[in-house]
Amino acid sequence: MTRHRSRLCLIIITGLAGCSNEASHVPNPLLLPFYGIGNAVQNAAYGERRGAVEVFVKTNHPALIADIDNGGGDQLIEAMNLARVAAKDRDILTLRLQSERALYARNQEALIVALMVHGQ
């Protein structure tokens, strides 16, 4: 009987250790459905924002490249607004876009990705 009690105690203690609020790679299984719903909502919002940036970049690509060359302009500001690039990050992003201007001039998808990566 003592042996079974020891095993039961070990199983209970191990199970309770998994219920800690400490950092863990294993999420609470009871919250997984809510995580799934939250991810679906975030993915939908990201997809909508990315779609708007993609349409804008493809429609205004030559003007965006000119704005990058000039260090800013209305089209680049609008692209950053659509991608939700924070105001504090815009100057740095403009410099990065200028440093790789040749890539963005020939590859619209790369420009879309650069804007989205810096967006919030």
RACORTA-V836989 format. One record per backbone hydrogen bond with DSSP energy under -0.5 kcal/mol. NH is the residue of the N-H (numbers start at 1). CO is the residue of the C=O. E is the energy in kcal/mol with one decimal. If there is no record, write none. Layout:
BEGIN
nh->NH co->CO e->E
nh->NH co->CO e->E
END
This chain:
BEGIN
nh->5 co->1 e->-2.0
nh->6 co->2 e->-2.3
nh->7 co->3 e->-1.9
nh->8 co->4 e->-2.5
nh->9 co->5 e->-2.5
nh->10 co->6 e->-2.3
nh->11 co->7 e->-2.6
nh->12 co->8 e->-2.5
nh->13 co->9 e->-2.7
nh->14 co->10 e->-2.5
nh->15 co->11 e->-2.3
nh->16 co->12 e->-2.5
nh->17 co->13 e->-2.0
nh->18 co->14 e->-1.0
nh->19 co->16 e->-1.6
nh->20 co->17 e->-1.0
nh->27 co->25 e->-0.7
nh->31 co->28 e->-1.7
nh->32 co->28 e->-0.6
nh->32 co->29 e->-0.6
nh->34 co->31 e->-0.6
nh->35 co->31 e->-2.2
nh->36 co->32 e->-2.3
nh->37 co->33 e->-1.9
nh->38 co->34 e->-2.7
nh->39 co->35 e->-2.7
nh->40 co->36 e->-2.2
nh->41 co->37 e->-2.2
nh->42 co->38 e->-2.4
nh->43 co->39 e->-2.9
nh->44 co->40 e->-2.1
nh->45 co->41 e->-2.2
nh->46 co->42 e->-2.7
nh->47 co->43 e->-2.6
nh->48 co->44 e->-2.1
nh->49 co->45 e->-2.3
nh->50 co->46 e->-3.1
nh->51 co->47 e->-2.2
nh->52 co->48 e->-1.9
nh->53 co->49 e->-2.2
nh->54 co->50 e->-2.9
nh->55 co->51 e->-2.4
nh->56 co->52 e->-2.1
nh->57 co->53 e->-2.9
nh->58 co->54 e->-2.6
nh->59 co->55 e->-2.0
nh->60 co->56 e->-2.2
nh->61 co->57 e->-0.5
nh->64 co->60 e->-2.5
nh->65 co->61 e->-2.4
nh->66 co->62 e->-1.9
nh->67 co->63 e->-2.3
nh->68 co->64 e->-2.4
nh->69 co->65 e->-2.4
nh->70 co->66 e->-2.0
nh->71 co->67 e->-0.6
nh->71 co->68 e->-1.0
nh->72 co->67 e->-2.9
nh->77 co->73 e->-2.4
nh->78 co->74 e->-2.3
nh->79 co->75 e->-2.3
nh->80 co->76 e->-2.3
nh->81 co->77 e->-2.4
nh->82 co->78 e->-2.6
nh->83 co->79 e->-2.0
nh->84 co->80 e->-0.6
nh->84 co->81 e->-0.8
nh->85 co->80 e->-2.7
nh->86 co->118 e->-0.6
nh->89 co->86 e->-1.5
nh->90 co->86 e->-0.7
nh->90 co->87 e->-0.9
nh->93 co->89 e->-2.3
nh->94 co->90 e->-2.6
nh->95 co->91 e->-2.1
nh->96 co->92 e->-2.2
nh->97 co->93 e->-2.8
nh->98 co->94 e->-2.4
nh->99 co->95 e->-2.2
nh->100 co->96 e->-1.1
nh->101 co->98 e->-1.4
nh->103 co->100 e->-0.6
nh->104 co->100 e->-1.7
nh->105 co->101 e->-2.2
nh->106 co->102 e->-1.4
nh->107 co->103 e->-1.6
nh->111 co->107 e->-1.3
nh->112 co->108 e->-2.3
nh->113 co->109 e->-2.6
nh->114 co->110 e->-2.4
nh->115 co->111 e->-2.2
nh->116 co->112 e->-2.5
nh->117 co->113 e->-2.8
nh->118 co->114 e->-1.3
nh->119 co->115 e->-0.7
nh->119 co->116 e->-0.6
nh->120 co->84 e->-1.3
END
